Amino acid sequence: MLTIESVSKRFRAGNWGIRDVSLNQEAGVLGLLGPNGAGKTTLMQMIASITRPTSGRITFQGKDLAKEPDALRRRLGYLPQDFGVYDNLSARELLRYLAALKGVHGAQRIEAMLEAVNLHQVADRLVGGFSGGMRQRLGIAQALINDPDLVIVDEPTAGLDPEERVRFRNVLSEIGFGKLVILSTHIVSDIESIATHIAILRQGQLIALDTPEALLDKACGKVWQVVVTSDVLAAQRDTLNISSAVRKADGIHLRVVHPETPLAGAVAAEPTLEDAYLHAMSFEGPGAPVRQTS
């Protein structure tokens, strides 16, 4: 469905946003993880045909997006990181307008999307009075309004409360059958329950690409639990990859990602996806071979 072949993007200032990224992805949900500045937005903009790669090639269902961008755009749902709105329109009017631009004119589809993102009760309010989270939900609705084959969402849960995050994950999970959904985030919990594959970017390079299960398997035997005092934590903080620290009555309970026992008294723990992400970020180097499972 989507193939990225040795894609790089170099900006006019000379810095690289993406360097030599390759992947092949079929239908499902691809979680794109990485810290801020890792190149996630740059990669997604190239996939969405907003900007062209400096080198390499991106194809969707066999069509070269640099040569035939319209072949994708008719089947694309895109939610950028900053979704602009017309403040003087109601949510229903704005969604109707954006739907018409995409060739969708049925009122039933518009009402269904308003309900899916929990905006049906405020659909006639002006968007100018919406909170950041409500605007984000409207952005999600417009990205899905044309029933796209490829859905690209960039940091979609920013500004959403926990209940809205769950609702959004459920919406993406439901549409992920037979379609490709690419969800960019730096929050592991946004994708851990819905991603079929996870790609991890660091400094513009792809350092891991695998199923969640395979990433967890790689982190097995490299996650540890230990209870330490505040003094020990202060002395070791800069040398340990700490995935969590919880203060309790008997001391500070640490989860540490390390190839071998990091401290006396540490015991092996079952890794979480957060641990697996930290393991990849810490021990998978740029340029190391990336193995993709089917």
N, C-alpha and C positions, 0 to 999 in steps of 0.2 A: 504493500500500500504506500508507505512513505520510505524513501531511500535517500540517505544523505551520504555523499561520497567525498571524503577528504576536503570538507568545507572549512575555509578560513575567511575571516573578515578583518581587514586592516583599515583603520580610520585615517583621515587626512593628517592627523597629528603624528602618525607613525606607530601608534600603539595598536596591539592586536586585541580585538574583542573575543574572537574565536580562532582556535588554531587546530587544523587538521582533525576535525570531528567527523566520524563516520558511524552510521547506524542504519539498521533496517528494521522497520516496525510495522507489524500488521495491526488488525483491529484490537481494541482494548484501551486501557488507560495507562499512559506513560507518565510517571511522575518524574519531573525534572527538578532535581535538588541541587542546592549549592548556596554558598553565602552570597550576600549582596556584592555585586561587582564580579561575579564568577562568569558572566556572559550569557545568562539564561535569557534575558530579554532580547539581546542581540540575535541569538539563535532562533528564537521564536519569531522575531520580525522577518528573518530570512525565510523561514518556513512559510510564513503568511504572505510572502512575496511583496512585503513593504520595502525591503531593501535587498540588494543583490549581494551574494558573496563575492569576495575578492578573488577567490579561486575555489575550485570544486564544483559539485553539481548536486541539486536537490530535485528529486522527481516524486510526483504523487500519482499513483496508479499509472505509472509509465510515462507521464507527461513531464517534460523538463520545465520547471517553473520559471526559469529565466527567459525561456523562449515562448512559453504559453501560459502566462500567469492567470488568464481568465478561465482556463480549464479548472483551476482550483477555486478561484474566488467565488464562483457560483455555488460551490459546495462547502464553503468555509464559514465557520462561526468563530468570531475572534473577540475576545475581551482583553484590551490592553490594560496595562497597569494603571493608567490615568484615563478614566472613561468620562468624556465631556458630555454635558447634557444641555438642553435648551430650558432655562429656568422658567420661562413663561408658558410652557406646555404642561398639561397634566401627564401622569404616568401612562394613561391609556392612549392619549394623543401622541405622545412621543414614541411609544412602542408601535402604534399604528403607522406612523410616519417611517420609522426605521424598517418595519416589516415591508412596507410598500417599496422601499429602495431595493429590497432583496427579492421582490416579486411575490411577496406573500400578502394576500388581500382578505383572507377569511377571518371574520370576527371571532369565530370559534377558537382558532389557533391562538389569537391574541389573548382571549380570556383564559385559556388553558395555561398559557405561560405566566400570566399575572398571578394565577392561583398557585402555580408550581413554585414561584419564588416568594409567595406569601405577601403579595402587594394588591390582591384583588379588593381588599376592604378600603384601600386608600388610592384606588386607581384614578379617581377624579380630582385628587389634590395636585396642586402645582409642584413640579419637581424642584423648583427653587427652595421650597420649604422642607425638602427631604434631608434626613441625616445622611452621613457618609455611608453607613451600612445599607440604607434603603436605596441609595444611588447605585451601590455595588450590585444589589439584587436586580435592579433594573438593567444594569449592564449584562448580567448573566442571562436575563430573559431575552435581550436582543441578540445575544450570541447564539441562542438556541432556536430562535423564532423560525428560521428557514429549514429546520430539520437537517442540519449539515452532516456531511460525511466525515469532515475533519473539524474538531473543536479545539481551539487554542485559548487557554485562559492563563493570564499572567498575574500571579499573586492575587487570586480571586477572593480569598477570605479576609483580606485586610478590611478592618472596620466592622466585621460581622461578630455578633455575640455567639457564645457556644452553641445555642440552639440553632441559630442560622447556619453555622458551620456544618452541623450534622445534616440539616435539610439540604444544603448545597452538595455535600458529598453524596447524599442519596440520589439527587437529581443526576449527577454525573455518572454514578454507578449504573443507573437505569438506562442511560443513553449509550453506555459503553459497548453494548452488544452490536456487532457488525459495523461499528464506527471506530475511528481513532480519536481519542481524547488526549491532549497533551496539557498537563497541569504543572505550571511552574510555581515553586514555593521554596522558602527556606525553613518551613515548619514541617517536620516529619509527620506529625499527627494528621496533617491535611490529606496525606496520601496513603497512610499505612493500611487502611481498611479497604481501599478501592483500587490501588495500582496493581496492574498485572506485570509491569516492568518498571524499573527505576533506573534512571540515568543520573549520574552525579558529575557535576562540573566543578572544576577548581581552576582559577586563573585562565579561563578560556579553553581548557582542555578537558576532554572526557576521561575521567579516571576510573569509572566503574559503570557497567551496564549489565543488569541482570534482573532476574525475578527477585521479589522480596525474600523468598525462601532461600535462594542461593546466597544472597547477601548475608542473611542470618547465619547460614552454614559456615561462611568464611570467617565470621566473627566468633564462632564457637571455640572455647578454650582460650579466648583472649579478653574475656570480661570478668572482672573480679569485684567482690564485695569485701569491705573492710571497715571496721569502726576505729576512728582515730580521735585524738584530742585536738583542740583548736591550735595548739602549738605545732603539732605535727603537720596539720593541714597547711598552716601558714608557711612552714619550712619547705613543704613538698609541692605546693600548688603549681609552681612554674614548671615542674618536671613531670607532672602526671597529666594524663588525658582523662579528666574527670567528666563523666556524663551526667552525674547527679550527686548532690550533697544534701543530706537531710539531717538537721540537728535534732537529736533526741536526748533523753535523760542520761543515757550511758555514753554519749559522745556523738560524733558526727559520722553518720553512715554514708560511706562513699561507694559509688560504682565507678570503677576505673577500667579503661580500655588499654590493654598493654599486652605485648606478645608473651610475657612471662610474669610470674608473681611479682607485683610491684612493691609490696610492703609485707613485713612480717605479719602473719595472722590473716592474710587475705585468702579468701576461698573463691573457687570458680562459681560463676553465676550464668544463668541462661541469658543469652543476649536478647535485647529488644531491637527493634528497627532503628531506634535512636542510637543505640550502641553500634549497630552495624554501619550506620552512616558516619559516625565519628571514627570508626576503624578505617573505613575507606578514605576519609579525608586525611587521616593521620599517617597511614601506612601504604596507600596506593599512590605511587609517584607519577607525575606527568611523564608521558613517554612509555610507561609500562604497558605491556600488552593488555588489552581489554577483551575479555571473553564474553560473548553474548550467547545466552541459551535461548532455545526456541520456546 
